[in-house]
Every structure is written in structure tokens, then in C-alpha cells.
């Protein structure tokens, strides 16, 4: 009997030991906050002392900032469409320009960002700007207020080229021809449009500013997460600070026009604007008069900053809502934008150029074990945010995904960029390679080659391509750009431009 009792005790003890399993750590939550048309330099904590962004500053202070995050380009003037297609699919520019047609045919949704996260057990949420060929409801489980490419889509579809032609031929005043909000201000007395007047629609369509609606949506989602044990992934895509740059008066009042500076690289006209696709017929460039005036640039900048500060205020409320869930110790926040914006630099207004102001965006990540107030200057693509979230969620990177997680850079396990060089392409009008502190820009239609030393000339104002001392650098970067085109499935032949450059030298 005694032996039997001991045997039973041993069995029970063994059973207890075998049943005691290690409980896996809960998957972290991921909140992705996406701005629209926000250049890398539009954050106070990153060096812009004119702008007020206290909540984005907190992300900089509490997390790690990548100071050199780039978009890869676009196949039309809506650079945001290409940027968003890349981040949703993980595919590079020219590949996704073809792949996106699968979405319109109802295919390949399982390979999108939202579905990959859902497959790993996440509740997925989306609100705000979409501008992707797939339907948002086919990518995310919970979707509200899907917004178009910009507020007031009919306004965006105006034939700007035809308007400028009519204006030139008729001799009429701009306000009689151009849509309200374009080709302005003509002078300091031009009051044809104001960012605070709700009669102009845009961000005010529906009665409440779109950024405020998105904030309300986000807080509603966050409230739902309090009663759920599942991890959540939130894709919060603001339309701000895309034009029409409309914000409440108290945010405009933060920026008296006399306190706004003119960019160091300001030009009345960019000499290559037409041949590189940035002439008056491009919608973004038609927002301000040609030639540019210092006053017009100050006015647009005032409205841009006001809309960013209003955006920043909404982000602050979202961050407060996340804090109240009690789940912030297991939540990552990634903030970036779909690309940058010129806002008067080089005589340009929009994002369809190869200068850093247009291709470079802010990028911050905050969360458990993420170093605070850390800056990393290794080159990344902003679409790396997608793959970073996959790694955080414990999802193996699919073979078809081009981009890379930044976690190894954040942790210091890796010091160098995942990319040998940064590439950008815009239609068949522009190509760029950024490598080893230099940038080579090619405008194929004009046989123009530009070279910038980014360390000595961060504002990209001094072209070195015509300097004989830099001929070898131009040729080396050009050859590397042609090879990079092959790697990127870019079929545009720019070799003739190189030949012509060599013959001129």
C-alpha cells in the first residue's frame, strides 16, 4: 500500500510538471499613424523652430527617429497613391504598379498588410485616407470614413492645364478662370480664399474637420480594445497636411505671416520645371502663382504649418486615449508620411521632384525597449514601417516583400542601411540615386544631369555635374543608377543621357 501511495504521488507530481507550460508573451499592439504630404523638416523637435508640434515632439523624445526615410517615387502626379500601394503590399514601385491591378480584380488581398496582421491573430482597424486600388474593407476588418486622395475630390480633378491656357489667352483675372484656392495669393490683398471658411468645403465637408473625425474614429477603436484580449493593429491615415490646407482660426493664428521665413533654396522659377513635369499644368504646382513670390510662399507655409499643428493636436488626443487603455507597455507606435513637400523650395510647391524636401518624410517609432530620443541617419524607405510591424507581430517576412524591418537598426544590431543606395523614379521624367553622400538626378526628356554633395550642400543648391572634377563621380553614380533600375524593374532607358553627358565633357 505504501509503495502504491508513493507511486501515485510520483505520477501526480510528474503530471503537474508536464502540464505546467510556459505561457507565450502576448503579441504587441501596433498603431500606425500616417500623415499626407508632410516633409521631414516639419517637426519642431527635429530642428524646425518655426513650427509647433508638441505631440510629435513627444514621439521624437520617447522613441527612435530615422532622419533619412524616403519614398521610392510614383507613376503619376498622385505620388501618394504609389507610396500607399507600396506600403500596403510591401512591393517596390514598378512591381506594385502592375500588381495593384490584381486588387481591382478581387485577387491577392491575402498578401496585403492588414490581412497578414489579421492572419497572425490581430484585430485590424482602418480609418482615413486610402487612395489604394483595393477596397479598404478587403484589407482591414474594421473600417470607417474611407477618404479619397484629397478633400474635395472634384476640386482635385479640375483640368488645371486647360485653365492656365484659357487664362493666358483670355487676359482675364486669375480668379475668373482658376478654381478657388489655386494660383493664389496674387498679392497681399488677395482674399479670394481663406483656410477657415467652411463654405469652401474640403476638410470641412460633412461639418467637422476631417482630422477631427479621424481622431474620433481612432478613440472609438481604442475604446473597443479595452474589452478585448486580442492584439490590435490600427492604420490611422490622416489627409492632413495635404491641400486644401484648412485649419481652425486658432491654429492659423499661431503663425503670423511676418514670422514665416522664406526657404534658403527659394526660387521664383525652377529652370527645369516644364521638362521634369512640374509646370503650371501640374495640379500641385498650380496652387501658387508663377513666378513664385516670397509672399505667396509665406502664405502657403503659414497654412501648411497651421494644418500640421492641428494634426498634431489630434495625435495628442489619440496618444492620451492609448495611455488610458493601460496597454501602452505592450504597444508600438510608428509615425511617418507618404512623402514630403517642397513648399517653395527650388521654386516648387508639390512633391513630384527628386529633392529631399519632396521624397523624404519623418519616421519615428515608440514602444517597449525602443531607445528614447535616439536618432539614426541610416537610409531607409518609409515603407519599411510595414515590415517592421510584421517583425513585431512575429510574422516572417514574405518572399515577395521588398522592404525591410528597422528593428535591427533600432537595437544597434546593424549599423549600415539595408539598402546600398536609395532610388527614386517619377513617370518617365525623372530618375535619382542617392548614395555615399551624393545625389544624382536625371531628367531624361531634357538631357539634364544634376549632382549634389549632400554633406556640403544639404539644401541641394549647388549643382556639381558641370564641374570637370566631378565627371568620374557622375559617371560612377550614373552606372550604378542604371544597374539599380534593373533591380527595380524599371524599364526606362536613360543610357543616352549618359552618352550625351560624356560627349559634352
C-alpha positions in Angstrom: 0.0 0.0 0.0 2.8 2.3 0.9 4.5 1.7 -2.4 1.3 2.3 -4.3 0.8 5.6 -2.5 4.3 6.7 -3.3 3.8 5.7 -6.9 0.5 7.8 -7.1 2.3 10.8 -5.6 5.1 10.5 -8.2 2.6 10.3 -11.0 0.7 13.3 -9.8 3.9 15.3 -9.4 5.1 14.3 -12.8 1.7 15.2 -14.2 1.9 18.7 -12.6 5.3 19.2 -14.1 4.3 18.2 -17.6 1.1 20.3 -17.5 2.9 23.4 -16.5 3.6 25.1 -19.8 5.3 28.3 -20.5 2.7 30.9 -21.4 3.9 32.9 -24.5 4.2 36.6 -24.2 1.2 38.4 -25.7 1.7 39.9 -29.1 2.3 43.6 -29.1 -0.2 46.1 -30.4 0.8 48.3 -33.4 -0.6 51.7 -34.1 0.5 53.2 -37.5 -0.1 56.9 -37.9 0.2 58.2 -41.5 0.4 61.8 -42.5 -0.1 63.1 -46.0 2.3 65.5 -47.8 4.4 66.1 -44.6 8.0 66.8 -45.2 10.8 65.6 -42.9 11.6 69.0 -41.7 8.1 70.0 -40.4 8.7 68.9 -36.8 9.9 71.3 -34.1 12.0 68.7 -32.2 13.8 67.8 -35.4 15.1 71.4 -36.0 12.2 73.5 -37.3 11.9 76.2 -34.7 9.1 78.0 -36.5 6.5 75.1 -36.3 4.7 74.0 -33.1 4.3 70.2 -32.9 4.4 69.3 -29.1 2.9 65.8 -29.6 5.1 64.8 -32.5 8.0 66.1 -30.4 7.0 63.6 -27.7 7.3 60.8 -30.2 10.8 62.0 -31.1 11.7 62.3 -27.4 10.2 59.0 -26.3 11.3 56.9 -29.2 13.8 56.5 -32.1 13.8 58.8 -35.1 15.0 57.8 -38.6 16.2 61.1 -40.0 16.5 59.8 -43.6 13.3 58.0 -44.6 12.5 58.1 -48.3 9.7 57.3 -50.7 10.5 55.5 -53.9 8.6 57.6 -56.4 5.4 57.5 -58.4 3.9 56.6 -61.7 1.7 59.7 -61.9 1.3 63.1 -60.2 -0.5 61.4 -57.2 2.7 60.3 -55.5 0.6 59.3 -52.5 -1.1 56.5 -54.5 2.1 54.8 -55.3 3.5 55.3 -51.8 0.4 53.8 -50.2 0.3 50.9 -52.7 3.9 50.0 -51.8 3.2 50.2 -48.0 0.1 48.1 -48.2 1.7 45.4 -50.4 5.4 45.6 -49.4 6.3 45.6 -53.1 8.7 48.1 -54.9 7.5 50.9 -57.1 7.3 49.4 -60.6 6.3 46.0 -59.4 3.3 47.3 -57.5 2.3 49.5 -60.4 1.4 46.2 -62.2 0.5 44.1 -59.1 -2.2 46.6 -57.9 -4.4 45.6 -60.9 -4.9 42.2 -59.1 -6.7 44.1 -56.4 -9.2 45.7 -58.7 -9.9 42.1 -60.0 -10.5 40.9 -56.4 -7.2 39.0 -56.1 -4.2 38.8 -53.8 -5.8 40.5 -50.7 -4.3 37.9 -48.5 -0.9 39.4 -49.3 -1.7 42.9 -48.0 -0.5 44.4 -44.8 -3.9 44.2 -43.0 -4.5 40.6 -43.9 -1.1 39.5 -42.9 -1.6 41.0 -39.4 -5.1 39.5 -39.2 -3.7 36.1 -40.1 -1.4 36.5 -37.0 -4.4 37.0 -34.7 -4.7 40.8 -34.8 -7.9 42.8 -34.8 -7.3 45.3 -37.6 -8.7 48.8 -37.8 -8.5 51.5 -40.6 -9.8 55.0 -40.9 -8.9 58.0 -43.1 -7.2 58.4 -46.5 -7.0 55.2 -48.6 -6.2 56.0 -52.2 -5.3 52.4 -53.0 -6.9 50.3 -55.8 -8.0 47.7 -53.3 -11.1 48.4 -51.3 -10.2 49.1 -47.7 -12.8 46.6 -46.5 -10.9 43.9 -48.3 -7.8 44.6 -46.4 -8.9 45.6 -42.9 -11.6 44.1 -40.6 -12.9 47.3 -39.2 -13.2 50.3 -41.5 -14.9 53.7 -41.2 -14.7 57.0 -43.1 -12.7 55.9 -46.1 -11.4 59.2 -47.5 -10.3 59.9 -51.1 -6.9 61.2 -52.3 -7.7 64.7 -51.1 -10.6 66.6 -49.5 -12.9 67.9 -52.2 -12.1 65.4 -54.9 -14.0 67.3 -57.6 -11.7 70.2 -56.9 -8.7 67.9 -57.4 -9.9 66.8 -60.8 -10.1 70.2 -62.4 -8.3 70.5 -65.7 -5.6 72.8 -64.5 -3.7 72.8 -67.8 -6.8 74.0 -69.7 -7.5 76.6 -67.0 -4.0 78.1 -67.4 -4.3 78.1 -71.2 -7.6 79.9 -71.0 -6.2 82.4 -68.5 -3.2 83.1 -70.8 -5.3 83.5 -74.0 -8.2 85.4 -72.5 -6.4 88.1 -70.5 -8.9 87.6 -67.7 -8.1 87.8 -64.0 -7.0 84.5 -62.3 -10.0 84.5 -60.0 -12.3 84.4 -63.1 -10.6 81.4 -64.5 -8.9 79.3 -61.9 -10.7 77.2 -59.3 -11.0 78.9 -55.9 -7.8 78.1 -53.9 -5.5 77.9 -56.9 -3.0 80.4 -58.3 -3.0 82.3 -55.1 -2.3 84.7 -53.4 -1.8 87.1 -56.2 -0.7 89.8 -53.7 -1.2 90.7 -50.0 -4.7 92.0 -50.8 -5.9 88.7 -52.3 -8.7 87.4 -50.1 -10.4 85.2 -52.6 -9.8 82.1 -50.4 -9.3 81.6 -46.7 -8.4 78.3 -44.9 -11.0 78.8 -42.2 -14.1 79.5 -44.3 -16.2 76.3 -44.3 -18.1 77.3 -47.5 -15.1 76.1 -49.4 -15.7 72.5 -48.3 -12.5 70.5 -48.4 -11.6 69.4 -44.9 -14.8 71.0 -43.7 -17.1 68.7 -45.8 -19.5 66.9 -43.5 -19.5 69.6 -40.9 -16.4 68.5 -38.9 -12.8 68.8 -39.9 -11.6 65.5 -41.3 -8.6 65.3 -38.9 -11.0 65.6 -36.0 -13.3 62.9 -37.5 -10.3 60.6 -37.8 -9.3 61.3 -34.2 -12.8 60.4 -33.0 -12.7 57.2 -35.1 -9.4 56.3 -33.5 -10.7 56.9 -30.0 -13.7 54.8 -30.7 -11.5 51.9 -31.9 -9.3 52.3 -28.9 -12.3 52.1 -26.6 -13.2 48.7 -28.2 -9.7 47.4 -27.5 -10.2 47.8 -23.7 -12.5 44.7 -23.6 -10.6 42.5 -26.0 -7.7 40.2 -25.2 -6.6 40.1 -28.9 -3.7 42.3 -30.1 -4.8 45.2 -32.3 -3.3 46.9 -35.4 -4.5 50.4 -36.2 -3.9 52.1 -39.6 -4.7 55.8 -39.0 -4.2 57.7 -42.2 -4.8 61.5 -42.0 -5.4 63.6 -45.1 -3.5 66.4 -43.4 -1.4 68.3 -44.2 -2.4 67.8 -47.9 -4.0 70.8 -49.6 -6.5 72.4 -49.4 -4.6 73.5 -46.2 -7.6 74.3 -44.0 -7.4 74.6 -40.2 -9.4 76.4 -37.5 -8.5 80.0 -36.9 -6.7 79.4 -33.6 -4.1 77.3 -35.4 -3.6 79.8 -38.2 -3.1 82.5 -35.5 -0.1 80.5 -34.2 1.8 81.7 -37.3 1.8 85.4 -38.0 2.9 85.9 -41.6 5.8 88.2 -40.5 7.3 85.3 -38.5 7.4 82.9 -41.5 10.8 82.7 -43.3 11.4 82.1 -46.9 13.3 78.9 -47.7 17.0 79.2 -48.3 16.6 77.5 -51.7 13.7 79.7 -52.8 13.5 80.5 -56.5 10.8 82.4 -58.4 11.0 79.7 -61.1 12.8 76.3 -61.3 14.6 76.3 -64.6 13.8 72.7 -65.4 10.1 72.7 -64.2 8.5 72.0 -67.5 10.7 69.2 -68.8 10.6 67.4 -65.5 6.8 67.6 -65.3 6.4 70.4 -62.7 4.9 73.1 -64.9 1.7 75.1 -64.4 -0.4 72.2 -65.7 0.6 70.0 -62.7 -2.2 70.4 -60.1 0.2 70.8 -57.1 2.3 73.4 -58.8 -0.8 75.4 -59.8 -1.6 76.2 -56.2 0.7 79.2 -56.2 1.3 81.8 -58.9 4.1 81.7 -61.5 6.6 83.1 -61.0 6.6 82.4 -57.2 6.7 85.4 -54.9 8.0 85.4 -51.3 4.7 86.5 -50.0 2.8 83.6 -51.7 5.3 81.1 -50.3 4.9 82.6 -46.8 1.1 82.4 -47.0 1.2 78.8 -48.2 3.7 77.9 -45.5 1.5 79.6 -42.8 -1.5 77.4 -43.8 0.7 74.3 -44.1 2.1 74.8 -40.5 -1.4 75.6 -39.2 -2.8 72.3 -40.6 0.2 70.4 -39.2 -0.3 71.9 -35.7 -4.0 71.0 -35.9 -3.0 67.4 -36.9 -0.5 67.3 -34.1 -3.3 68.2 -31.6 -5.4 65.3 -32.8 -2.4 62.9 -32.5 -2.0 64.1 -28.9 -5.6 63.1 -28.1 -5.0 59.7 -29.7 -1.9 59.2 -27.6 -3.9 60.1 -24.5 -6.5 57.6 -25.4 -4.0 54.9 -25.8 -2.5 55.7 -22.4 -5.9 55.2 -20.8 -6.1 51.6 -22.1 -3.4 50.5 -19.8 -1.8 48.7 -22.7 0.9 51.1 -23.7 3.6 48.9 -22.1 2.9 46.5 -25.0 2.1 48.9 -27.8 4.3 50.2 -30.6 3.5 53.5 -32.4 5.0 54.2 -35.8 4.6 57.6 -37.4 5.6 58.6 -40.9 4.2 60.3 -44.0 3.7 59.2 -47.6 6.3 61.6 -48.9 7.5 65.2 -48.4 6.5 68.5 -50.0 8.5 71.4 -51.5 6.6 74.4 -50.2 8.6 77.0 -52.2 12.0 75.3 -52.1 13.6 75.4 -55.6 10.6 77.3 -56.8 8.4 74.2 -56.4 5.3 73.6 -54.4 4.5 69.9 -54.6 6.1 66.5 -54.2 6.9 65.5 -57.8 10.7 66.1 -57.6 13.8 64.3 -56.5 14.9 66.8 -53.9 14.9 65.7 -50.3 12.1 68.1 -49.4 9.8 66.1 -51.6 11.0 62.5 -51.3 11.9 62.5 -47.6 9.4 62.0 -44.7 9.6 62.0 -40.9 9.8 58.5 -39.3 9.5 57.8 -35.6 8.9 54.5 -33.7 8.0 54.4 -30.0 7.4 51.3 -27.8 8.8 48.7 -25.5 12.6 48.6 -25.4 12.8 51.2 -28.2 15.6 53.6 -27.2 14.4 57.1 -26.3 15.4 60.3 -28.0 17.7 58.3 -30.4 18.4 59.5 -33.9 19.5 57.1 -36.7 20.8 58.5 -40.0 20.9 55.2 -41.9 18.9 55.5 -45.1 15.5 53.6 -45.0 12.4 53.6 -47.1 9.3 54.8 -45.3 7.6 51.6 -46.5 9.9 49.7 -44.0 7.1 50.5 -41.5 5.1 47.7 -42.9 7.8 45.0 -42.5 8.8 46.4 -39.1 5.2 45.8 -37.9 5.4 42.2 -39.3 8.5 41.5 -37.2 6.9 43.0 -34.1 4.0 40.7 -34.7 6.2 37.7 -35.1 5.3 37.3 -38.8 8.0 36.0 -41.1 8.7 38.4 -43.9 7.1 37.0 -47.1 9.4 36.4 -50.1 7.5 38.9 -52.2 8.1 41.8 -49.8 11.0 44.1 -50.9 11.3 46.3 -47.9 13.0 45.6 -44.5 12.3 45.9 -40.8 14.2 48.6 -39.0 14.3 46.8 -35.6 17.9 45.7 -36.1 18.9 49.3 -36.7 16.9 50.4 -33.7 18.6 47.8 -31.5 22.0 48.6 -32.7 22.5 45.1 -34.1 23.0 46.7 -37.5 24.8 50.0 -38.2 24.5 50.3 -42.0 21.4 50.7 -44.1 19.8 47.7 -45.6 20.0 49.5 -49.0 23.2 50.0 -50.9 21.6 53.2 -52.4 18.2 55.0 -52.4 16.3 55.0 -55.7 13.5 57.2 -56.9 11.6 57.4 -60.2 8.8 59.7 -61.3 7.0 58.7 -64.5 9.4 58.8 -67.4 10.5 62.3 -66.5 12.9 61.9 -63.5 15.3 59.3 -62.0 17.5 59.6 -59.0 20.2 57.7 -57.0 21.3 58.8 -53.5 24.5 57.1 -52.3 27.6 57.8 -50.2 26.6 61.4 -49.5 25.9 62.3 -53.1 22.7 62.6 -55.2 22.5 62.2 -58.9 19.3 63.4 -60.6 18.4 62.8 -64.3 15.8 64.5 -66.3 15.7 62.2 -69.4 13.4 64.4 -71.6 15.8 67.3 -71.3 19.2 65.5 -71.3 19.8 67.1 -67.9 22.1 65.6 -65.2 22.5 67.1 -61.8 24.9 66.2 -59.0 24.8 67.3 -55.3 27.2 66.8 -52.4 24.6 66.3 -49.7 27.0 66.7 -46.8 28.4 70.1 -48.0 25.2 71.2 -49.6 22.1 69.7 -47.7 19.8 72.2 -49.4 20.8 70.9 -52.8 21.5 74.3 -54.3 24.9 73.8 -56.0 24.9 71.5 -59.0 28.4 69.9 -59.5 27.6 67.9 -62.6 29.3 70.5 -64.9 32.4 70.6 -62.8 35.2 68.6 -64.5 36.4 67.5 -61.1 33.2 65.5 -60.6 33.0 63.9 -64.0 34.1 60.5 -62.6 31.6 60.7 -59.7 28.8 61.4 -62.2 29.7 58.5 -64.4 30.0 56.1 -61.5 26.7 57.1 -60.0 25.0 57.0 -63.4 26.3 53.4 -64.0 25.0 52.4 -60.5 21.7 54.1 -61.3 21.3 52.1 -64.5 22.0 48.9 -62.5 19.6 49.9 -59.8 16.9 50.5 -62.5 17.3 46.8 -63.4 17.0 45.7 -59.8 13.8 47.9 -59.5 12.2 46.5 -62.7 12.5 50.0 -64.2 12.4 49.7 -68.0 13.2 53.4 -68.8 16.3 53.7 -70.9 18.4 56.6 -69.7 21.7 55.5 -71.1 21.6 58.0 -74.0 21.6 60.8 -71.4 24.9 59.5 -70.0 26.4 59.3 -73.5 25.4 62.8 -74.2 26.9 64.0 -70.9 30.2 62.2 -71.7 30.3 63.7 -75.2 29.8 67.2 -73.8 32.7 66.7 -71.4 
